[in-house]
């Protein structure tokens, strides 16, 4: 279980609730505040981890990880690009913003 105060990160309890399971109570679990450590433990066969697609897709393609089930869930969070209206946007910032938008639409 990832131990972090980031609200957009899904807990196991939230994942189970999204799947309609409200009485899940794991007997044992490991808590960490380092997501890569949890993924490495899952790769080594030490348990199951909730995976973020952008971080696990390569591991799935390489056969290092397998999906435990086809279910998925999202808390609907996101990132926003903002700039103050009263400031001129430099060309470099505009190019970076445009690049980010292109990346997001192809993901």
DRENDO-1510 file (C-alpha; in Angstrom, 1 decimal, always signed):
<recs>
REC; n; res; u; v; w
REC; 1; UNK; +0.0; +0.0; +0.0 .
REC; 2; UNK; +1.4; +3.4; -0.9 .
REC; 3; UNK; +1.7; +5.6; +2.2 .
REC; 4; UNK; +1.4; +9.2; +0.9 .
REC; 5; UNK; -0.9; +12.1; +1.6 .
REC; 6; UNK; -1.6; +12.7; -2.1 .
REC; 7; UNK; -5.4; +12.5; -2.4 .
REC; 8; UNK; -5.3; +11.7; -6.1 .
REC; 9; UNK; -3.5; +8.4; -5.5 .
REC; 10; UNK; -5.9; +5.6; -5.1 .
REC; 11; UNK; -5.9; +3.4; -2.0 .
REC; 12; UNK; -6.8; -0.3; -2.0 .
REC; 13; UNK; -10.0; +0.6; -0.1 .
REC; 14; UNK; -11.0; +3.1; -2.8 .
REC; 15; UNK; -10.1; +0.6; -5.6 .
REC; 16; UNK; -12.2; -2.1; -4.0 .
REC; 17; UNK; -15.1; +0.4; -3.5 .
REC; 18; UNK; -14.9; +1.3; -7.3 .
REC; 19; UNK; -15.3; -2.5; -8.0 .
REC; 20; UNK; -18.3; -2.7; -5.7 .
REC; 21; UNK; -16.4; -4.7; -3.0 .
REC; 22; UNK; -17.1; -3.0; +0.4 .
REC; 23; UNK; -16.1; -5.8; +2.8 .
REC; 24; UNK; -12.5; -6.4; +1.7 .
REC; 25; UNK; -10.1; -6.5; +4.7 .
REC; 26; UNK; -6.6; -7.7; +3.7 .
REC; 27; UNK; -4.9; -9.6; +6.5 .
REC; 28; UNK; -1.4; -8.4; +5.7 .
REC; 29; UNK; +0.0; -5.6; +3.6 .
REC; 30; UNK; +3.2; -3.6; +3.2 .
REC; 31; UNK; +3.1; +0.1; +3.4 .
REC; 32; UNK; +5.7; +2.3; +1.6 .
REC; 33; UNK; +6.1; +5.9; +0.6 .
REC; 34; UNK; +8.1; +4.9; -2.5 .
REC; 35; UNK; +6.0; +3.7; -5.4 .
REC; 36; UNK; +9.0; +2.2; -7.4 .
REC; 37; UNK; +9.7; +0.0; -4.4 .
REC; 38; UNK; +6.2; -1.4; -4.5 .
REC; 39; UNK; +6.4; -2.1; -8.2 .
REC; 40; UNK; +9.8; -3.8; -7.7 .
REC; 41; UNK; +8.3; -6.0; -5.0 .
REC; 42; UNK; +5.4; -6.9; -7.3 .
REC; 43; UNK; +7.9; -7.7; -10.1 .
REC; 44; UNK; +9.8; -10.0; -7.6 .
REC; 45; UNK; +6.5; -11.8; -6.8 .
REC; 46; UNK; +6.1; -10.4; -3.3 .
REC; 47; UNK; +2.6; -9.2; -3.8 .
REC; 48; UNK; +0.2; -7.1; -5.8 .
REC; 49; UNK; +0.4; -3.4; -6.5 .
REC; 50; UNK; -2.1; -0.9; -7.9 .
REC; 51; UNK; -0.5; +0.2; -11.2 .
REC; 52; UNK; -0.4; +3.6; -12.9 .
REC; 53; UNK; -0.5; +2.9; -16.6 .
REC; 54; UNK; +2.3; +5.3; -17.5 .
REC; 55; UNK; +4.5; +3.5; -15.0 .
REC; 56; UNK; +3.6; -0.1; -15.7 .
REC; 57; UNK; +2.9; -0.4; -19.4 .
REC; 58; UNK; +6.5; -1.2; -20.2 .
REC; 59; UNK; +6.7; -3.8; -17.4 .
REC; 60; UNK; +3.5; -5.4; -18.8 .
REC; 61; UNK; +4.9; -5.4; -22.4 .
REC; 62; UNK; +8.2; -7.0; -21.1 .
REC; 63; UNK; +6.3; -9.7; -19.1 .
REC; 64; UNK; +7.7; -8.4; -15.8 .
REC; 65; UNK; +4.2; -7.8; -14.5 .
REC; 66; UNK; +0.8; -9.2; -15.4 .
REC; 67; UNK; -2.6; -7.8; -14.8 .
REC; 68; UNK; -4.3; -9.5; -11.8 .
REC; 69; UNK; -7.7; -8.7; -13.4 .
REC; 70; UNK; -9.2; -6.6; -16.2 .
REC; 71; UNK; -10.8; -4.1; -13.8 .
REC; 72; UNK; -9.5; -0.6; -13.6 .
REC; 73; UNK; -10.5; +2.6; -11.9 .
REC; 74; UNK; -9.7; +6.3; -11.8 .
REC; 75; UNK; -10.3; +9.1; -9.3 .
REC; 76; UNK; -10.6; +11.5; -12.2 .
REC; 77; UNK; -7.7; +13.7; -11.3 .
REC; 78; UNK; -5.6; +15.7; -13.7 .
REC; 79; UNK; -3.0; +18.3; -14.4 .
REC; 80; UNK; -3.6; +21.9; -15.7 .
REC; 81; UNK; -1.4; +24.3; -17.6 .
REC; 82; UNK; -2.0; +27.8; -16.4 .
REC; 83; UNK; -0.5; +31.2; -17.1 .
REC; 84; UNK; -1.4; +34.7; -15.6 .
REC; 85; UNK; -3.5; +36.7; -18.0 .
REC; 86; UNK; -1.6; +39.9; -17.2 .
REC; 87; UNK; +1.8; +38.5; -18.3 .
REC; 88; UNK; +3.1; +37.9; -21.8 .
REC; 89; UNK; +3.8; +34.2; -22.5 .
REC; 90; UNK; +7.3; +33.7; -23.7 .
REC; 91; UNK; +7.8; +31.6; -26.8 .
REC; 92; UNK; +9.6; +28.9; -24.9 .
REC; 93; UNK; +6.7; +28.6; -22.4 .
REC; 94; UNK; +4.2; +28.5; -25.3 .
REC; 95; UNK; +6.2; +25.8; -27.1 .
REC; 96; UNK; +6.4; +23.7; -23.9 .
REC; 97; UNK; +2.6; +24.1; -23.3 .
REC; 98; UNK; +1.9; +23.0; -26.9 .
REC; 99; UNK; +4.2; +20.0; -26.5 .
REC; 100; UNK; +2.5; +19.0; -23.3 .
REC; 101; UNK; -0.9; +19.2; -25.0 .
REC; 102; UNK; +0.3; +17.1; -27.9 .
REC; 103; UNK; +1.6; +14.5; -25.4 .
REC; 104; UNK; -1.6; +14.4; -23.5 .
REC; 105; UNK; -3.8; +13.9; -26.6 .
REC; 106; UNK; -1.6; +11.0; -27.8 .
REC; 107; UNK; -1.5; +9.2; -24.4 .
</recs>
